[in-house]
Amino acid sequence: PKLFGDFEKNTKLPFNLTLRYGIFAITDRKLPVETMCDRAVIANNTAKGYYDTILAYYDDSMRQKIIDEQFLTNEARAGLKENQFEVYLQPKYEIRTNKIAGAEALIRWNHPVRGFMPPGAFIPLFEKNGMVFELDRFVWNDTCRLVQAWKKKYGSCVPISVNVSRADIYSPNLSSYLTEMVKKHGLKPEDIHFEITESVYTQDSGTLINVVKKLRDSGFKIEMDDFGSGYSSLNALSSMPLDLLKLDMRFMREVSEDPRKSGILKFIMELAELIHVPVIAEGVETEDQLNRLRSVNCQYAQGYYYAKPMKAADFEKLQYAGVKKPAAE
């Protein structure tokens, strides 16, 4: 390290050079040198992306994480073919009437070995290895299948929103694919809403704006997810055509913990009203949170206070409770 330190100190370069070290402590000298080096590299890779970390020591949990990730990656495509993935639905409610106004489609993985896995256990990995592209298309098509079946059975269905990942935004044929998809299922574009997270705007606002305009021109409704979680919120509102804002669930918790943030909540509602975009607050868990939303005229809410994500069959019962099937023609 002293040698590298002197190099950085005494050598003037036209760019900044940061050295990071992965360290594997040798306790078994029988290990091949290649294995020792591989483990030092594994440790070094864990330090990437952290500005204040230049040293990382290897431990077996790092290697186990890589093994687990590779296992899930290898299992993913088989899981899609074998129907291990399942679409769950979490209702969205109109606050004024307490009636279901829509739902969000969420993915769950019923793995034969690992058991039931929530999206946080595999979505970040799939985003990293490119599998999220295929997973999103499964969710979109399965959601269309459900909506098609319910409209045929009951004559109507509330709009269902699905997520669009960063990888999807860069697909050149996204708009045409989605248009053909809803047409194939006999649906209208407004039957399926698309949620795009605010963080995508910070990475490539120009591309995102063009994609959103194409989708809206095709008749689709666009919801901005996690609004308020970043610093791009106001810029996004001023430059991107939207149909609905979804308040970040962390923001809702902060409002409960810090009453001073109620003023920010009110400002967001007034701003949304000014540009004629309705707001849905996600992550609503308590009656106090709901009352705060009522006090600032928030239109919609989603969260455990109303309902947890549920199987499609359970959502069907909830949505159509007391609804008579239309008479057969």
MARZAMAR-468779 format. One record per atom (N, C-alpha, C): residue in three letters; x, y, z. Coordinates in steps of 0.05 Angstrom, whole numbers, plus 32768, in hexadecimal, padded with zeros to 4 digits. Layout:
AlaXYZ...
This chain:
Pro80107FE88000Pro800080008000Pro801180198000Lys80298018800ELys803A8030800FLys804480377FF3Leu804B80227FE4Leu805580267FC9Leu804080347FB8Phe8027802A7FB9Phe801180367FAAPhe800C80527FB3Gly800E80577FCDGly800980717FD8Gly801E80857FCEAsp8037807D7FCDAsp804C808F7FC2Asp804780947FA5Phe803D80807F96Phe803880837F7APhe802280987F75Glu800D80977F85Glu7FF780AA7F82Glu800080C67F8ALys801180C77F9FLys801A80E17FA9Lys802D80EF7F96Asn804080E07F8AAsn805580EC7F7BAsn805180ED7F5DThr803D80DF7F53Thr803880DD7F36Thr802080EF7F2FLys802581027F1ELys800F81147F15Lys800381087EFCLeu7FE981027EFDLeu7FDB80F77EE7Leu7FC481097EDFPro7FBB81097EC6Pro7FA5811A7EBDPro7F8A81107EC5Phe7F8980FD7ED7Phe7F6F80F27EE1Phe7F7380E87EFDAsn7F5D80E47F0BAsn7F5E80DA7F27Asn7F6080BC7F27Leu7F7280B27F37Leu7F7780957F38Leu7F71808C7F55Thr7F5F807A7F57Thr7F58806E7F72Thr7F5E80507F71Leu7F6E80487F83Leu7F75802B7F85Leu7F64801E7F9BArg7F5980077F94Arg7F497FF87FA8Arg7F567FDD7FABTyr7F557FD27FC3Tyr7F637FBA7FC9Tyr7F507FA47FD3Gly7F517F8D7FC7Gly7F437F767FD1Gly7F577F647FDFIle7F517F5D7FF8Ile7F657F4E8008Ile7F597F338011Phe7F687F1F800BPhe7F617F048014Phe7F777EFB8028Ala7F6F7EF78041Ala7F817EEE8056Ala7F867ED08053Ile7FA07EC9804EIle7FA77EAD8049Ile7FA97E9D8064Thr7F977E8B8067Thr7F977E7A807FThr7F9D7E5D8078Asp7F9A7E56805FAsp7F9F7E3B8055Asp7FB27E3D803DArg7FCB7E378041Arg7FDE7E3A802CArg7FDC7E248016Lys7FCA7E11801BLys7FC67DFC8008Lys7FB47E057FF1Leu7FA67E1B7FF5Leu7F957E267FE0Leu7FA57E2E7FC8Pro7F9C7E287FAFPro7FAA7E317F97Pro7FAC7E507F97Val7FC17E5A7F8CVal7FC57E777F8AVal7FAE7E837F7AGlu7FA57E757F65Glu7F8F7E807F55Glu7F767E847F66Thr7F717E727F78Thr7F597E757F8AThr7F5D7E8D7F9CMet7F757E907FA7Met7F7A7EA77FB8Met7F757EC17FA9Cys7F807EC27F91Cys7F7C7EDB7F81Cys7F5F7EE07F7AAsp7F507ECA7F74Asp7F347ECD7F6EAsp7F257ED97F85Arg7F2B7ED07F9DArg7F1D7EDA7FB5Arg7F257EF77FBBAla7F3E7EFE7FB5Ala7F457F1A7FB9Ala7F367F2C7FA5Val7F327F227F8DVal7F227F307F79Val7F057F337F82Ile7EFA7F1E7F8DIle7EDE7F1F7F97Ile7EDC7F357FACAla7EEF7F367FBEAla7EEF7F4B7FD3Ala7EF17F667FC7Asn7F037F697FB3Asn7F077F837FA6Asn7EED7F8D7F98Asn7EDF7F7A7F8CAsn7EC67F817F7EAsn7EB17F8D7F91Thr7EB17F847FAAThr7E9D7F8E7FBDThr7EA27FAB7FC4Ala7EBA7FB57FBFAla7EC17FD17FC6Ala7EB97FE47FB0Lys7EB37FDA7F98Lys7EAC7FEB7F81Lys7E927FFA7F87Gly7E9280137F7FGly7E7A80237F83Gly7E7880317F9ETyr7E8C802C7FAFTyr7E8C803A7FC9Tyr7EA4804D7FCATyr7E9D80667FCBTyr7EB2807B7FC9Tyr7EC6807A7FDFAsp7EBD80747FF7Asp7ECE8076800FAsp7EDA805B8016Thr7ED880478005Thr7EE2802C800CThr7EF880247FF8Ile7F1080208002Ile7F2680187FF0Ile7F317FFC7FF8Leu7F297FF2800FLeu7F327FD88018Leu7F1A7FC6801DAla7F1B7FAD8014Ala7F067F9A8019Ala7F137F7F801FTyr7F0B7F738035Tyr7F167F59803DTyr7F037F438035Tyr7F0D7F2E802ATyr7EFD7F178022Tyr7EF27F08803AAsp7ED87F008037Asp7ECE7EEC8049Asp7EBB7EDA8039Asp7EB57EC38044Asp7EA67EAE8035Asp7E8A7EB7802DSer7E7F7ECB803BSer7E647ED48034Ser7E647EE18019Met7E7A7EED8011Met7E7C7EFA7FF6Met7E7A7EE57FE1Arg7E897ECF7FE4Arg7E887EB97FD1Arg7E6D7EAC7FD0Gln7E617EA97FE8Gln7E477E9C7FE9Gln7E327EAD7FDBLys7E347EC87FDDLys7E227ED97FCFLys7E247ED67FB1Ile7E3C7ED37FA7Ile7E407ECF7F8AIle7E347EB47F82Ile7E387EA07F92Ile7E2C7E857F8CIle7E0E7E877F8CAsp7E027E957FA0Asp7DE57E977FA1Asp7DDA7EA67F89Glu7DE87EBC7F81Glu7DDF7ECB7F6AGlu7DE07EBB7F51Gln7DF67EAB7F4EGln7DF87E9B7F36Gln7DE37E857F35Phe7DDC7E7A7F4DPhe7DC77E667F4FPhe7DAC7E717F46Leu7DA57E897F50Leu7D8C7E957F48Leu7D8B7E9C7F2BThr7DA27EA67F21Thr7DA37EAD7F04Thr7D9E7E947EF3Asn7DAB7E7E7EFAAsn7DA77E657EEBAsn7D8B7E5B7EEDGlu7D7E7E607F04Glu7D637E557F08Glu7D4D7E667EFCAla7D537E7F7EF6Ala7D3E7E927EEEAla7D2F7E8A7ED5Arg7D3E7E837EBFArg7D307E7C7EA6Arg7D1F7E637EA9Ala7D2A7E507EB8Ala7D1A7E387EBDAla7D017E3E7ECDGly7D047E517EE0Gly7CEE7E5A7EF0Gly7CD77E667EE0Leu7CDF7E767ECBLeu7CCB7E827EBALeu7CBC7E6C7EA9Lys7CCB7E597EA0Lys7CBF7E437E90Lys7CAD7E317EA1Glu7CB47E2E7EBAGlu7CA57E1B7ECCGlu7C917E297EDDAsn7C8A7E427ED7Asn7C767E517EE6Asn7C7B7E547F04Gln7C957E587F0AGln7C9C7E5C7F27Gln7C967E797F2FPhe7C957E8B7F1BPhe7C907EA77F21Phe7C717EAC7F21Glu7C697EBE7F32Glu7C4C7EC37F34Glu7C477EE17F39Val7C337EEB7F2BVal7C2B7F077F2EVal7C197F0A7F46Tyr7C217F1B7F58Tyr7C107F247F6FTyr7C057F407F69Leu7BEF7F477F76Leu7BE37F617F71Leu7BDE7F6F7F8CGln7BE67F897F8DGln7BE07F997FA4Gln7BCD7FAF7F9DPro7BB57FAF7FA9Pro7BA17FC37FA1Pro7BA97FE07FA6Lys7B9E7FF27F96Lys7BA0800F7F9ALys7B8480197FA0Tyr7B81802A7FB4Tyr7B6780337FBDTyr7B6380517FB9Glu7B4B80587FB1Glu7B4380747FB1Glu7B3D807C7FCEIle7B4B80907FD8Ile7B4980977FF5Ile7B2D80A07FFCArg7B2180B07FEBArg7B0780BC7FF1Arg7AF180A77FF3Thr7AF280937FE2Thr7ADC807F7FE2Thr7AE380647FEEAsn7AFE80607FF3Asn7B0880467FFDAsn7B02802F7FE9Lys7B0080367FD0Lys7AFB80227FBBLys7B15801C7FACIle7B1780037FA2Ile7B2E7FFB7F93Ile7B2F800B7F78Ala7B4580187F73Ala7B4880287F5BAla7B5C801C7F47Gly7B6A80087F50Gly7B7F7FFC7F3FGly7B8F7FE87F4FAla7BA57FDF7F44Ala7BB77FCD7F52Ala7BD27FCE7F45Glu7BE67FC57F54Glu7C017FC37F4AGlu7C097FA67F48Ala7C137F9E7F31Ala7C1C7F827F2DAla7C397F7F7F38Leu7C3D7F6B7F49Leu7C577F667F56Leu7C5E7F497F51Ile7C787F447F50Ile7C817F297F49Ile7C8B7F1A7F62Arg7C857F007F64Arg7C8F7EEF7F79Arg7C9A7ED67F6DTrp7CAE7ECA7F7ATrp7CBB7EB27F70Trp7CB77E9B7F83Asn7CA87E877F7BAsn7CA57E6F7F8BAsn7CB97E5A7F83His7CD17E5D7F8DHis7CE77E4B7F85His7CE57E307F92Pro7CE97E1A7F84Pro7CE67DFF7F8FPro7CFA7DF97FA6Val7D107E077FA7Val7D247E027FBCVal7D247E197FD0Arg7D267E327FC6Arg7D277E497FD8Arg7D0C7E517FE3Gly7CF77E477FD8Gly7CDC7E4E7FE2Gly7CD37E697FD7Phe7CC07E767FE6Phe7CB47E8F7FDDPhe7CC87EA67FE0Met7CCD7EB47FCAMet7CE07ECA7FCBMet7CD37EE47FC2Pro7CD57EF97FD2Pro7CCB7F147FCAPro7CDD7F207FB5Pro7CD57F357FA7Pro7CE57F407F91Pro7D007F4B7F9AGly7D027F557FB2Gly7D1B7F5F7FBCGly7D327F4B7FBCAla7D2A7F317FBCAla7D3E7F1C7FBEAla7D4A7F157FA2Phe7D3D7F1E7F8DPhe7D477F167F72Phe7D467F2D7F5DIle7D357F417F61Ile7D337F567F4CIle7D4E7F657F49Pro7D5C7F6D7F5FPro7D757F7B7F5APro7D897F6A7F4BLeu7D8A7F507F50Leu7D9C7F3E7F42Leu7D947F3D7F25Phe7D7A7F3A7F1FPhe7D717F387F03Phe7D767F527EF4Glu7D757F697F02Glu7D7B7F827EF5Glu7D997F837EEDLys7DA97F767EFDLys7DC67F767EF8Lys7DCE7F637EE2Asn7DC07F4C7EE0Asn7DC87F387ECCAsn7DB77F387EB3Gly7DA37F4B7EB1Gly7D937F4D7E99Gly7D7A7F3C7E99Met7D767F2B7EADMet7D5E7F1A7EAEMet7D447F2A7EB2Val7D467F427EBDVal7D2E7F527EC3Val7D1E7F587EAAPhe7D2C7F597E93Phe7D1F7F5E7E79Phe7D0A7F487E74Glu7D117F2F7E78Glu7CFF7F187E73Glu7CEA7F177E89Leu7CF17F1D7EA2Leu7CDE7F1C7EB8Leu7CC97F317EB4Asp7CD07F497EACAsp7CBC7F5E7EA8Asp7CA87F567E93Arg7CB17F4A7E7DArg7C9E7F417E69Arg7C8B7F2B7E72Phe7C957F1B7E84Phe7C837F077E90Phe7C6D7F147EA1Val7C757F287EB1Val7C627F367EC2Val7C4E7F457EB0Trp7C577F537E9CTrp7C457F627E8ATrp7C307F4F7E7DAsn7C3A7F3A7E72Asn7C287F287E64Asn7C157F197E76Asp7C1E7F117E8EAsp7C0D7F037EA1Asp7BF87F167EACThr7C007F2F7EB0Thr7BEC7F447EB9Thr7BD77F487EA4Cys7BDF7F4A7E8BCys7BCC7F4C7E75Cys7BB97F347E74Arg7BC47F1D7E79Arg7BB37F047E79Arg7B9E7F067E8ELeu7BA67F0F7EA6Leu7B937F127EBCLeu7B7D7F267EB6Val7B857F3E7EACVal7B727F537EA6Val7B5F7F4A7E90Gln7B697F3C7E7CGln7B587F327E67Gln7B437F1E7E71Ala7B4C7F0D7E83Ala7B397EF97E8FAla7B247F067E9FTrp7B2B7F1A7EAFTrp7B187F277EC1Trp7B047F397EB1Lys7B0E7F467E9CLys7AFC7F567E8CLys7AE87F447E7DLys7AF17F2D7E75Lys7ADF7F1A7E68Lys7ACB7F0F7E7BLys7AD37F0A7E94Lys7AC27EFD7EA8Lys7AAF7F117EB5Tyr7AB97F2A7EBATyr7AA87F3D7EC9Tyr7AA17F567EB9Gly7AAD7F5A7EA2Gly7AA77F717E91Gly7AB87F897E96Ser7AC97F897EABSer7ADA7FA07EB1Ser7AF17F977EC3Cys7B057FA97EC5Cys7B1B7FA47ED7Cys7B297FBF7EDDVal7B317FC37EF6Val7B407FDB7EFCVal7B5B7FDA7EEEPro7B677FF17EE9Pro7B817FF27EDCPro7B967FE47EEEIle7BA87FD57EE2Ile7BBD7FC87EF0Ile7BD87FD47EE7Ser7BE97FDC7EF9Ser7C027FE87EF2Ser7C197FD37EF4Val7C2B7FD47EE2Val7C437FC37EE2Val7C5C7FD47EE1Asn7C727FC97EEAAsn7C8B7FD87EEBAsn7C9A7FD67ED1Val7CA77FEC7ECAVal7CBA7FED7EB3Val7CD57FF27EBESer7CE87FE07EBASer7D037FE37EC5Ser7D157FF47EB3Arg7D2C7FFA7EBEArg7D40800A7EAFArg7D477FFC7E94Ala7D4A7FE17E95Ala7D517FD27E7DAla7D3C7FD57E67Asp7D227FD67E6FAsp7D0D7FD87E5BAsp7D0D7FF37E4DIle7D1580087E5BIle7D1580237E50Ile7D2680257E37Tyr7D3C80157E37Tyr7D4F80177E20Tyr7D4880037E0ASer7D327FF57E0CSer7D297FE37DF7Ser7D1D7FF47DE0Pro7D287FF37DC8Pro7D1E80047DB2Pro7D017FFE7DAAAsn7CF87FE67DAFAsn7CDD7FDF7DA5Asn7CC97FDC7DBDLeu7CCF7FEA7DD3Leu7CBE7FE77DEBLeu7CA17FEF7DE5Ser7C9D80067DD9Ser7C81800F7DD4Ser7C727FFC7DC1Ser7C7F7FF37DACSer7C717FE17D99Ser7C6C7FC67DA6Tyr7C7E7FBD7DB7Tyr7C7A7FA37DC5Tyr7C627FA57DD7Leu7C607FBA7DE6Leu7C497FBD7DF9Leu7C2F7FC17DEAThr7C2F7FCF7DD4Thr7C177FD37DC5Thr7C0D7FB97DBAGlu7C1F7FA87DAFGlu7C177F8E7DA5Glu7C0E7F7C7DBCMet7C1A7F7F7DD3Met7C137F6D7DEAMet7BF67F727DF2Val7BEF7F8B7DF7Val7BD37F907E00Val7BBF7F897DEALys7BC77F8D7DD1Lys7BB57F867DBBLys7BB07F687DBALys7BC67F597DBELys7BC47F3C7DBELys7BB17F317DD3His7BAF7F3F7DEAHis7B9E7F377E00His7B827F447DFEGly7B7D7F537DE9Gly7B637F607DE6Gly7B5E7F767DFALeu7B737F847E02Leu7B717F9A7E15Leu7B767FB57E09Lys7B707FCA7E17Lys7B767FE57E0FLys7B8F7FEE7E1EPro7B9F80007E13Pro7BB780097E20Pro7BB280147E3DGlu7B9B80217E40Glu7B96802C7E5BGlu7B8F80177E70Asp7B8C7FFE7E68Asp7B877FE97E7CAsp7BA07FE27E8CIle7BB77FE87E80Ile7BD17FE17E8DIle7BE17FFB7E91His7BE780027EA9His7BF880197EAFHis7C1580117EB3Phe7C2780237EADPhe7C43801C7EAFPhe7C51802F7EC4Glu7C5E80227ED8Glu7C6B80317EECGlu7C8980327EE6Ile7C93804B7EE5Ile7CB080507EDFIle7CBB805E7EF7Thr7CD080537F03Thr7CDB805F7F1BThr7CEA80797F15Glu7CE8808B7F28Glu7CF480A67F24Glu7D1280A47F1FSer7D2080907F2BSer7D3D808F7F28Ser7D46808B7F0BVal7D3580807EFAVal7D3C807D7EDEVal7D4080987ED1Tyr7D3180AC7EDATyr7D3280C77ED0Tyr7D4E80D37ED5Thr7D5A80CD7EECThr7D7480D97EF3Thr7D8A80CD7EE1Gln7D8680B57ED7Gln7D9B80A87EC8Gln7D9B80B07EAAAsp7D8480B27E9FAsp7D8280BA7E82Asp7D6780C67E7DSer7D6480DF7E84Ser7D4A80EC7E83Ser7D4080EE7E66Gly7D5380F37E53Gly7D4B80F67E37Gly7D3E80DD7E2CThr7D4B80C67E30Thr7D4080AD7E27Thr7D2580A77E33Leu7D2480AB7E4DLeu7D0B80A57E5CLeu7CF480B77E52Ile7CF980D07E4EIle7CE380E27E44Ile7CD980D97E29Asn7CEB80D17E17Asn7CE380C87DFDAsn7CD280AE7DFFVal7CDB809C7E10Val7CCC80837E13Val7CB080887E1EVal7CAE80997E33Val7C9480A07E3FVal7C8280AD7E2BLys7C8C80BF7E1ALys7C7B80CC7E06Lys7C7080B87DF2Lys7C8180A57DEALys7C7880907DD7Lys7C62807F7DE3Leu7C6680777DFDLeu7C5280677E0ALeu7C3780767E0DArg7C39808F7E15Arg7C20809E7E18Arg7C1280A37DFEAsp7C2280A87DE9Asp7C1780AB7DCEAsp7C0880927DC5Ser7C11807B7DD0Ser7C0480617DC9Ser7BEC805C7DDBGly7BE6806E7DEEGly7BCF806B7DFFGly7BD480607E1BPhe7BED805A7E22Phe7BF3804F7E3CPhe7BF480657E51Lys7BEE805D7E6ALys7BF080707E81Lys7C0A806B7E8FIle7C1780817E97Ile7C32807F7EA3Ile7C31808A7EC0Glu7C3B80797ED3Glu7C3D80817EEFGlu7C5A80847EF6Met7C6180997F04Met7C7D809C7F0DMet7C7E80917F29Asp7C8E807B7F2CAsp7C90806D7F46Asp7CA6807A7F56Asp7CA480777F71Asp7CB880817F84Asp7CBC809F7F81Phe7CA880AE7F7BPhe7CAA80CB7F78Phe7CB280D77F94Gly7CC680E97F93Gly7CCF80F57FACGly7CE780E77FB8Ser7CF180D27FABSer7D0780C37FB7Ser7D2280CF7FAEGly7D2280DF7F99Gly7D3B80EA7F8EGly7D3981087F8BTyr7D4D81137F7DTyr7D4F81307F7ATyr7D4481397F5FSer7D3A81267F4FSer7D31812D7F34Ser7D1381317F32Ser7D0581307F49Ser7CE881307F48Ser7CDC81477F39Leu7CE4815F7F3FLeu7CD881777F33Leu7CE081787F15Asn7CF981727F0FAsn7D0181717EF3Asn7CF1815E7EE3Ala7CEC81467EEEAla7CDD81327EE0Ala7CC0813B7EDBLeu7CB581487EEFLeu7C9981527EECLeu7C9781677ED6Ser7CAB81787ED3Ser7CAA818E7EC0Ser7CAF81857EA3Ser7CBC816D7EA0Ser7CC481667E85Ser7CB8814C7E7BMet7CAB813C7E8CMet7CA181227E84Met7C8381207E87Pro7C7581187E72Pro7C5781157E75Pro7C5080FD7E86Leu7C4081017E9BLeu7C3980EC7EADLeu7C1B80EC7EB2Asp7C1280D47EBBAsp7BF580D27EC2Asp7BF080CE7EDFLeu7C0580C77EEFLeu7C0280C37F0BLeu7C1D80C37F19Leu7C1E80CE7F31Leu7C3680CE7F42Leu7C3280BA7F59Lys7C4780AA7F5ELys7C4680987F75Lys7C5B80A27F89Leu7C5180AA7FA1Leu7C6380B47FB5Leu7C73809D7FC1Asp7C8D80A17FC4Asp7C9F808D7FCFAsp7C9680857FEBMet7C96806B7FF0Met7C8C8061800AMet7C9E806A8021Arg7CB8806F801CArg7CCA80798031Arg7CC280958039Phe7CB880A48025Phe7CAF80BF802BPhe7C9780BE803EMet7C8580AB803AMet7C6E80A8804BMet7C7780A28068Arg7C8A8091806CArg7C94808B8087Arg7CA180A48093Glu7CAF80B38084Glu7CBD80CB808EGlu7CA880E08097Val7C9280E28088Val7C7D80F5808FVal7C7280ED80ABSer7C6F80D380B0Ser7C6480CA80C9Ser7C7880D080E0Glu7C9280CD80DBGlu7CA680D180EFGlu7CAD80EE80F3Asp7CAA80FF80DFAsp7CB2811B80E1Asp7C9A812C80D6Pro7C89813780E8Pro7C72814680E0Pro7C79815E80CEArg7C92816880D0Arg7C9A817F80C0Arg7C98817980A2Lys7C9A8160809BLys7C9A8158807FLys7C7D81588074Ser7C6A815C8085Ser7C4E815F807BSer7C4B81768068Gly7C5C818B806DGly7C5B81A2805BGly7C65819B803FIle7C798189803DIle7C8381808024Ile7C6E81708015Leu7C60815F8025Leu7C4B814E801ALeu7C358160800ELys7C2E8175801CLys7C1981878013Lys7C2281957FF9Phe7C3C819D7FF9Phe7C4781AA7FE1Phe7C4581987FC9Ile7C4C817E7FCCIle7C4B816B7FB6Ile7C2E81687FABMet7C1B81677FBDMet7BFF81657FB5Met7BF6817D7FA6Glu7BFE81957FAFGlu7BF681AE7FA1Glu7C0381AF7F86Leu7C1C81A67F84Leu7C2A81A67F6BLeu7C1D81937F57Ala7C16817B7F61Ala7C0981677F50Ala7BEE81717F46Glu7BE0817F7F57Glu7BC6818A7F4FGlu7BC9819F7F3ALeu7BDF81AF7F3CLeu7BE481C47F29Leu7BE981BA7F0DIle7BF681A27F0BIle7BFC81977EF1Ile7BE881817EEAHis7BD3817E7EFAHis7BBD816C7EF5His7BC6814F7EF3Val7BD681477F06Val7BDF812B7F08Val7BD781207F24Pro7BC7810B7F25Pro7BBF81007F3FPro7BD780F27F4DVal7BD480EE7F67Val7BEA80E37F78Val7BE080CB7F86Ile7BF080B67F87Ile7BEB809F7F98Ile7C02809B7FABAla7BFC80987FC4Ala7C1180947FD9Ala7C1380767FDEGlu7C2B806C7FDAGlu7C2F804F7FE0Glu7C3D804C7FFBGly7C3B80348006Gly7C47802F8020Gly7C36803A8037Val7C1C803D8033Val7C0B80478048Val7C058030805BGlu7C0D80348074Glu7C0B801E8087Glu7BFA8024809FThr7BF4803E80A5Thr7BE6804580BDThr7BCF805880B6Glu7BBC805A80C9Glu7BA5806C80C5Glu7BAF808980C7Asp7BC4808E80D7Asp7BCF80A980D9Asp7BD980B280BEGln7BE880A080B0Gln7BF280A78095Gln7BDB80AD8082Leu7BC6809D8084Leu7BAF80A18072Leu7BA180BB8078Asn7B9F80C28091Asn7B9280DC8098Asn7BA380F4808EArg7BBD80F1808FArg7BCE81068085Arg7BC9810A8067Leu7BC680F38059Leu7BC180F4803CLeu7BA681018036Arg7B9280FA8046Arg7B7881078043Arg7B7A81258047Ser7B89812D805ASer7B8B814A8061Ser7B97815B804AVal7BA7814E8039Val7BB3815D8023Val7BA781558008Asn7B9081478009Asn7B8081407FF1Asn7B8F812D7FDECys7B9D811A7FE9Cys7BA981057FD9Cys7B9380F37FCFGln7B9480EB7FB6Gln7B7E80DC7FAAGln7B7E80BE7FAFTyr7B9680B27FAFTyr7B9880957FB0Tyr7BAD808C7FC4Ala7BAA80737FCDAla7BBD80687FE0Ala7BC1804A7FDBGln7BD880407FE2Gln7BDF80247FDFGln7BF1801C7FF6Gly7BEC80058002Gly7BFD7FFD8018Gly7BF07FE9802ATyr7BFF7FE0803ETyr7BF57FCB8050Tyr7BDD7FD48061Tyr7BD87FEE8064Tyr7BC07FF78072Tyr7BA77FEC8064Tyr7BA87FEC804ATyr7B927FE2803ATyr7B947FC48034Ala7BAB7FBC8029Ala7BAE7FA08021Ala7BCB7F9A801ALys7BD47F828020Lys7BEF7F798017Lys7BED7F6F7FFAPro7C037F6B7FEDPro7C037F5E7FD3Pro7BF67F427FD6Met7BE67F3B7FC2Met7BD77F217FC5Met7BD77F127FAALys7BD07EF97FACLys7BCD7EE97F94Lys7BB77EF47F82Ala7BB97EEE7F69Ala7BA57EF87F56Ala7B897EF07F5DAla7B867ED77F66Ala7B6B7ECC7F6DAla7B5F7EDC7F84Asp7B707EE47F97Asp7B667EF37FAEAsp7B5F7F0F7FA6Phe7B6F7F1B7F94Phe7B687F367F8APhe7B4E7F357F7AGlu7B4A7F207F6BGlu7B317F1E7F5CGlu7B197F1E7F6FLys7B1B7F0F7F85Lys7B057F0F7F98Lys7B007F2B7FA5Leu7B167F387FABLeu7B147F537FB7Leu7B097F677FA3Gln7B127F667F8AGln7B097F7A7F76Gln7AEC7F767F6FTyr7AE37F5E7F6DTyr7AC97F587F63Tyr7AB57F4F7F79Ala7ABC7F557F91Ala7AAA7F4D7FA7Ala7A8E7F5B7FA3Gly7A7A7F4A7FA2Gly7A5F7F557F9EGly7A587F5D7F81Val7A6B7F587F6FVal7A667F5F7F53Val7A5A7F477F44Lys7A457F4B7F37Lys7A387F357F28Lys7A457F337F0CLys7A497F1B7F04Lys7A537F167EE9Lys7A3E7F1F7ED5Pro7A477F2C7EBFPro7A337F337EAAPro7A267F1B7E9EAla7A0D7F1D7E96Ala79FF7F077E8AAla7A0C7EFF7E6FAla7A0E7EE57E6AAla7A1A7EDC7E51Ala7A087EE57E39Glu7A167EEE7E24Glu7A067EF77E0DGlu79FB7EE07DFD
